[in-house]
Amino acid sequence: MMHEQLDLANVKPSETGGPRASNRLDFQKNWTLCHLVERHKEGADYVVVCDYHDDVVVLIGVPSAAKLHFYQVKTRNGSPWTMASLTSSKKKRKRRGKAPTEIAKPADDVVGTNTEDEEGGSILGKLYKHKLDFLERLGSLNLVSNCCFKLSLSDEASSESKPHFSFVELHVDEKKVASERVQAEHRLTEQAEFPEATHFIVSDMTTTGHDKSAIGVIATYLEYRYGTSESFPVAAIHRSLFDEIRRRSNREGVWDDLDLLIKQKGVSRSDFEKLLSKVHPRRDAESQWLELSKELESAGISIRRRIRISNFWHRYRVDRIDESNEILQRRRDAVVAILEQLIAAGIEDVSTVLSEVTVKIPADPAFDLEYTCAMALYEFCNIEDPVVQKTHPQPPEEAP
């Protein structure tokens, strides 16, 4: 049993197939998103690590010294979870697939992997392993599911009607079964002692309505923060956050450095705040456009062109939220760089902004010219936005 101060990068994950399975677990991603919003509302610094050691690991405070909160997110249709289902080590079949991409093989050379059954750890056994690996850093163990738990409680209340209860609330006989089975699973010399902060949580999200639930959580948070959610593109914010969690979840690998691990697999308070900072209420965008439209008219821009730019202006307001659209984000960075140069030179009239961007930004079939002009005008109006900066790496130049 380890007692030294270990972090997520010191201990290698026992499984690396989580990200592959996660591609099908949209429920898990939406639950992660909702939990991230809850953490953000609390105000403390946090990092939510996706699919590394467990489905979700939350670090509160300074990552290098933070307590680790592990969450295993499970979906289940039908009967409630019982102690038998939570402590059974099921057989799992190895997948058949191609050789790893780093091994040079002809394109049609498919290597079959071993398909014999191998033993897989139980749900509670996998959770308990985090105590063995991270004893001094352990904050809590959490099992989350859409399905209720049918476990005996010490007060003889029904666990099936409880959305949340802890291991210490279990009946002594139920605790004994869990401890003995996990002891045998990990071949411990002593009975397994679950931490007091071991929680059973029933999510109110359903396996078919989790998208709507997550969108509702975001809308509620925007109302809490800004007083309203009606003027925000809530669905676009959800999609951007969901895609960010998906990207982090699907990154496979093992990292020795905690900072690098967090960069690759984590979503932090600053990441979430950055996204929110890019979202401007519709009323603000419309007010800005009314002022700009007057300037464009004074500059001799035809009404037909103003209408086209207006349409792209409102479209870009939503598009810019999507950090996964790297082509758009790099173009945005290039536009912002030109705007910063113009403002530094004291040039702030819209005619010059449009002409400079048109001349200096290379034509791209993926972007209509007026879309690029709308992008420039939108960023010009929000140039003091703290997130308006170069944060998207340019692709490497090809060797001559």
Buried (B, 14 or more C-beta within 10 A) or exposed (E): EBEEEBBBBBBEBEBEEBBBEBEEBBBBBBBBBBBBBEBBEEEEBBBBBBBBBBBBBBBBEEBEEBBBBBBBBBBEEEEBBBBEBBBBBEEEEEEEEEEEEEEEEEEEEEEEEEEEEEEBBBBBBBBBBBBBBBBEBBBBBBBBBBBBBBBBBEEEEEBEEBEEBBBEBBBEEBBEBBBEBBBEBBEBEEEBBBBEBBBBBBBEBEEEEBBEBBBBBBBBBBEEEEEEBEBBBBEBBBBBBBBBBBBBBBBBEEBEEBEEBBEBBBBBBEBBEBBBBBBBBBEEBBEBBEEBBEBBEEEEBEEEEBEBBBBBBBEBBBBBBBBEBEEBBBBBBBBBEBBBEBBEEEEEEBBEBBEBBEEEBEEEEEBEBBBBBBBBBBBBBBEEEEEBEBEBEEEEEEEE
